[in-house]
Amino acid sequence: MSQLSAVSSSVTDNPLSGKIVFLLALGAGLSVASIYYSQPMLGIIASTFHARVGDVGLVPTLTQIGYALGILLLAPLGDRFDRRRIILVKGTLLALTLLLCGFASSWHVLLLSSLAIGLVATVAQDIIPAAATLAQESRRGKIVGMVMTGLLAGILLSRVFSGIVAELFGWRSVYGIAAAGVWLVTLTLWRVLPDFKPETTLRYPALLRSLGKLWMEYSALRRAALAQGLLSIAFSAFWSTLAIMLAERFHLGSAVAGAFGLAGAAGALAAPLAGSLADRRGPNFVTKIASALVVISFALMFVLPLLPVPAQLAVIIISAIGFDLGIQASLVAHQTIIYALNPAARSRLNAIMFTVVFIGMALGAALGSKALETFGWPGMVALATGAALCGLLIRLTTRSGK
């Protein structure tokens, strides 16, 4: 039996080693972190290029749009070609685009490279289906949860890293260090991962057309994508405006804004727990509890005007822990739902859901910046709470197991 065909048949007999799970989690985390480095640095970047508060939101917005396009146009290739080779090519391109962003000499080059980073940072969405394919069925939720822990920790700790490094060495150095990290983990994954047998022989145009068919065929996919997309609007609105709000209201720098990621990173612990709970109680149960936690956490920030400054900061930290935990748990549960729908189309199912998720991220970044500029922080809180509530309503009206 060839190595290609052996991958699928031996998965159930040979559980993933801890080393490979760790490397998959690290790869997912470092790649997806690339699209969040800019957020705590927006104030510094705005000063460098003399951009307005409303305009600087274009940096994370274009990165999120690029990520959504990359998921839609590139992630389905994981069902058609060897995922190991895809990870190598996209990881290499990601390292190069990070360097381009770090050396950007004009506002337009920065925006273009930000879009490109989002496009190829979707290598994270090739790593997750790879983990699901290699995992035993009885442990798939837990394994996906463990890899998602790395991805979600990367999202949150990226802000800590970029905020501190930007304040000490300048924002350009963040992208150089990030490029080196992505390149090293890409080479390591290339060496340790097996080849993956393609799940379909469809040509690229037919592969893209099949996305629409999958969307229409599976109502559970539509509900999962829309609910997680709404939660993502809230998530992105908060993190895309936090640094600017802290600077304007509390006179705090990028390092402090990035440090708020440590609070949110505590929520990354929810990923493996959510996966295990989804294996036992069903993923729909997890999505309802998690979505409710997100709504409550954002709504808690409505009390900020009534509190003294130290208490306001404490509430923001508590809210960040709560909504990050809820969003991450919901994401793992939604992935568990869609991966069970059609094993031969996992990359495409993943692509559909994450396209909607990152459309939500892009909308959150754009709407959050405008809400902050027009209505202040209460406007952002209202936007986030409303979006999260809509996501919760979708899960509450969903039958068990869907």
C-alpha positions in Angstrom: 0.0 0.0 0.0 1.4 3.4 -0.9 2.0 6.1 1.6 -0.8 8.2 0.1 -3.4 5.5 0.6 -2.1 4.5 3.9 -2.8 7.8 5.5 -6.6 7.4 5.6 -6.7 3.7 6.3 -4.2 3.8 9.2 -5.6 6.8 11.0 -8.0 4.9 13.2 -5.2 2.4 14.2 -2.4 4.9 14.8 -3.4 7.9 17.0 -1.6 11.1 16.4 1.5 11.6 18.5 1.7 14.5 20.9 4.6 15.9 19.0 2.6 16.1 15.7 -0.5 17.6 17.5 1.7 20.2 19.1 3.3 21.1 15.7 0.0 21.3 14.0 -1.3 23.6 16.8 1.9 25.8 16.6 1.6 26.0 12.8 -2.1 27.0 13.0 -1.3 29.6 15.7 1.6 31.3 14.0 -0.1 31.5 10.7 -3.4 32.9 11.9 -1.6 35.3 14.2 -0.3 37.0 11.1 -3.7 38.6 10.5 -3.9 40.1 14.0 -0.5 41.6 14.6 -1.7 45.0 13.3 -4.5 45.6 15.8 -2.5 46.8 18.9 -0.2 48.8 16.5 -2.9 50.7 14.7 -2.2 53.9 16.6 1.6 53.7 15.8 0.8 52.8 12.2 -1.6 55.7 11.9 1.2 58.0 13.1 3.7 56.6 10.6 1.4 57.1 7.6 -0.6 60.1 9.0 -3.9 58.2 8.7 -7.2 59.1 10.4 -8.8 56.9 13.0 -11.5 55.8 10.6 -9.1 55.1 7.8 -6.5 53.1 9.8 -9.3 50.5 10.3 -8.6 49.5 6.6 -5.5 47.6 7.7 -7.3 44.9 9.7 -10.3 45.1 7.4 -8.4 44.3 4.2 -6.5 41.5 6.1 -9.8 39.9 7.1 -11.1 40.3 3.5 -8.0 38.7 2.2 -8.5 35.8 4.6 -12.1 35.4 3.6 -11.1 35.3 -0.1 -8.2 32.9 0.6 -10.5 30.5 2.4 -13.1 30.7 -0.4 -10.6 30.4 -3.3 -7.7 28.5 -1.9 -8.8 26.3 1.0 -11.0 24.0 -1.1 -7.8 22.9 -2.8 -7.1 20.7 0.3 -9.7 18.2 -1.0 -8.0 18.1 -4.4 -4.3 18.1 -3.7 -1.9 16.8 -1.1 -2.4 19.1 2.0 1.3 18.6 3.0 2.4 20.4 -0.2 -0.2 23.1 0.1 1.0 23.8 3.7 4.6 24.2 2.4 3.7 26.5 -0.5 1.3 28.8 1.4 3.5 28.9 4.5 6.4 30.1 2.3 4.3 32.7 0.7 3.0 33.9 4.1 6.6 34.5 5.3 7.3 36.5 2.2 4.2 38.7 2.5 5.0 39.4 6.1 8.4 40.7 5.1 6.7 42.8 2.4 4.4 44.4 5.0 7.4 45.1 7.3 9.2 46.9 4.5 6.2 48.9 3.3 7.2 52.4 2.4 3.8 53.8 1.6 0.2 53.6 2.8 -0.9 51.8 -0.4 1.9 49.2 -0.2 0.9 48.6 3.4 -2.7 48.1 2.5 -1.8 45.8 -0.4 0.5 43.7 1.7 -2.1 43.5 4.4 -4.6 42.0 1.9 -1.9 39.5 0.7 -1.1 38.4 4.3 -4.8 37.5 4.8 -4.9 35.6 1.5 -2.1 33.2 2.3 -2.5 33.1 6.1 -5.3 30.7 5.3 -2.7 27.9 5.6 -4.2 27.6 9.1 -7.3 26.3 7.4 -5.3 23.6 5.7 -3.8 22.5 9.0 -7.1 22.0 10.8 -8.6 19.6 8.3 -5.3 17.8 8.2 -5.6 17.2 11.9 -9.2 16.1 11.6 -8.2 13.6 8.8 -5.3 12.2 10.9 -7.4 11.9 14.1 -9.3 8.9 15.3 -13.0 9.4 14.9 -13.6 8.9 18.7 -11.1 11.6 19.5 -11.7 13.9 16.6 -13.4 16.6 18.6 -10.6 16.6 21.2 -7.8 16.6 18.6 -9.4 19.4 16.6 -9.9 21.3 19.9 -6.2 20.9 20.8 -5.2 22.3 17.4 -7.7 25.0 17.7 -6.2 25.9 21.1 -3.0 26.7 19.2 -4.9 28.7 16.6 -6.9 30.7 19.1 -3.9 31.3 21.4 -2.1 32.6 18.3 -5.0 35.0 17.6 -4.9 36.4 21.2 -1.2 36.2 22.0 -0.4 37.8 18.7 -1.7 41.1 20.2 0.5 40.7 23.3 3.6 40.0 21.1 3.0 42.8 18.6 2.0 45.4 21.2 5.2 44.9 23.2 7.6 44.4 20.3 6.2 47.5 18.5 6.7 49.7 21.5 10.2 48.5 22.1 11.6 48.1 18.6 9.0 49.6 16.2 6.1 48.0 14.3 8.1 46.9 11.3 10.2 44.5 13.4 7.0 42.6 14.4 6.6 41.5 10.8 10.2 40.4 10.4 10.2 38.2 13.5 6.8 36.8 12.5 8.1 35.9 9.0 11.0 33.9 10.5 8.7 32.0 12.9 6.3 31.1 10.1 9.1 29.8 7.8 10.6 27.6 10.5 7.4 25.9 11.5 6.4 25.4 7.8 9.7 23.6 7.2 9.2 21.4 10.3 5.6 20.5 9.3 6.9 19.6 5.8 9.3 17.1 7.4 7.0 15.4 9.9 3.6 15.2 8.2 2.7 12.3 5.9 1.4 12.8 2.4 -2.4 13.2 2.2 -4.5 11.3 -0.4 -6.7 13.7 -2.3 -10.4 13.2 -1.6 -11.7 14.3 -5.0 -10.6 14.5 -8.6 -12.8 17.5 -9.4 -11.1 20.3 -11.4 -10.7 23.7 -9.8 -13.8 25.3 -11.5 -16.0 22.3 -10.5 -14.4 22.4 -7.0 -15.5 26.0 -6.5 -19.0 25.3 -7.9 -19.4 22.4 -5.4 -19.2 25.0 -2.6 -22.6 26.3 -3.6 -24.0 22.8 -3.7 -22.7 22.0 -0.2 -24.1 25.3 1.1 -27.6 24.4 -0.2 -27.4 20.7 0.8 -26.5 21.1 4.4 -28.7 23.3 6.6 -26.5 22.5 9.6 -23.6 24.1 7.7 -25.6 27.3 7.0 -26.6 27.6 10.6 -23.1 27.0 11.9 -21.5 29.5 9.5 -24.1 32.2 10.1 -24.0 31.9 13.9 -20.2 31.9 14.1 -20.1 34.7 11.6 -22.3 36.9 13.8 -20.1 36.1 16.9 -17.1 37.1 14.8 -18.5 40.5 14.1 -18.6 41.1 17.8 -15.1 39.6 18.4 -13.5 41.7 15.6 -15.3 44.9 16.5 -13.8 44.7 20.0 -10.2 43.9 19.2 -10.0 46.3 16.2 -11.0 49.3 18.4 -9.5 48.4 21.8 -6.1 50.0 21.2 -7.5 53.3 19.9 -10.1 53.4 22.8 -7.4 52.7 25.4 -5.2 55.4 24.0 -7.9 58.0 23.8 -9.7 57.3 27.1 -7.0 56.0 29.3 -3.8 57.2 27.6 -2.4 53.7 27.4 0.1 52.5 24.8 0.3 49.6 22.4 2.0 47.3 24.9 -0.9 47.6 27.3 -3.4 47.1 24.5 -1.5 44.0 23.4 -1.4 42.7 27.0 -5.2 42.6 27.0 -4.7 39.6 24.8 -3.4 37.7 27.8 -6.9 38.0 29.4 -8.4 36.7 26.2 -5.9 33.9 25.9 -7.3 32.3 29.0 -10.3 31.5 26.9 -8.1 29.4 24.6 -8.2 26.7 27.3 -11.9 26.3 26.3 -11.0 24.7 23.0 -10.0 21.2 24.0 -12.6 21.2 26.8 -15.3 22.2 24.3 -14.2 19.5 21.9 -14.4 16.8 24.6 -17.8 18.1 25.8 -19.0 18.1 22.2 -17.9 14.4 21.9 -19.9 13.6 25.0 -23.0 15.9 25.0 -23.2 16.9 21.4 -21.9 20.1 19.7 -25.3 21.9 19.6 -25.4 21.9 23.4 -22.0 23.5 23.5 -22.9 26.2 20.9 -25.9 27.4 22.9 -24.0 27.7 26.2 -21.0 29.4 24.5 -23.1 31.9 22.5 -25.0 32.9 25.7 -21.7 33.5 27.4 -20.6 35.8 24.6 -23.8 37.9 24.8 -23.5 38.3 28.6 -19.8 39.2 28.4 -20.3 42.0 25.9 -23.5 43.3 27.6 -21.5 43.6 30.8 -19.6 46.5 29.3 -22.7 48.7 29.3 -22.0 49.4 33.0 -18.6 51.1 32.3 -19.9 54.7 32.5 -21.1 54.0 36.0 -17.7 52.9 37.3 -14.4 54.5 38.3 -11.4 54.1 35.9 -9.8 51.0 37.7 -13.1 49.2 37.8 -13.7 50.0 34.1 -10.4 48.3 33.1 -11.3 45.3 35.3 -14.7 44.9 33.6 -13.1 45.1 30.2 -10.6 42.3 31.2 -13.4 40.1 32.6 -15.5 40.7 29.5 -12.5 39.8 27.2 -12.0 36.5 29.1 -15.7 35.7 28.9 -16.4 36.4 25.3 -13.1 34.9 24.0 -13.9 31.7 25.9 -17.4 31.6 24.5 -16.4 32.3 20.9 -13.6 29.8 20.9 -15.8 27.0 22.4 -18.5 27.8 19.9 -16.0 27.6 17.0 -14.8 24.2 18.0 -18.3 22.9 18.4 -19.4 24.3 15.0 -16.4 22.6 13.4 -17.3 19.3 15.0 -20.8 19.7 13.4 -19.6 20.4 9.9 -16.7 17.9 9.8 -19.3 15.1 10.5 -21.5 16.1 7.5 -19.2 14.9 4.7 -15.7 13.5 5.4 -14.7 13.7 1.7 -15.4 17.4 1.6 -13.9 18.6 4.9 -11.7 21.3 3.3 -14.6 22.7 1.4 -17.0 22.6 4.3 -14.3 24.3 6.4 -13.8 26.8 3.6 -17.4 27.7 3.5 -17.8 28.2 7.2 -14.6 30.3 7.6 -15.4 32.4 4.6 -18.5 33.5 6.5 -16.6 33.8 9.7 -14.0 36.2 8.2 -16.6 38.2 6.3 -17.9 38.7 9.8 -14.4 39.6 11.0 -14.0 42.2 8.2 -17.4 43.7 8.9 -16.6 43.8 12.6 -13.3 45.7 12.0 -15.0 48.2 9.6 -18.2 48.7 11.6 -16.4 48.7 14.9 -14.1 51.6 13.8 -17.0 53.6 12.5 -19.1 52.9 15.6 -16.2 54.1 17.8 -15.6 57.2 15.7 -19.4 58.1 15.6 -20.8 56.9 18.9 -17.8 56.2 21.1 -17.1 53.0 23.0 -20.8 52.5 23.9 -21.6 52.3 20.2 -19.0 49.5 19.8 -20.5 47.7 22.8 -24.0 47.9 21.3 -22.8 46.6 18.0 -21.0 43.7 19.5 -23.8 42.7 21.9 -26.4 42.9 19.1 -24.4 40.8 16.7 -23.7 38.2 19.4 -27.4 38.1 20.4 -28.4 37.3 16.8 -25.9 34.4 16.8 -27.4 33.1 20.0 -30.9 33.2 18.5 -29.8 31.0 15.6 -28.5 28.4 18.0 -31.6 28.5 20.2 -33.8 27.8 17.2 -31.7 24.9 16.1 -32.8 21.3 16.8 -30.5 19.0 18.8 -27.6 17.6 16.9 -27.8 20.1 14.0 
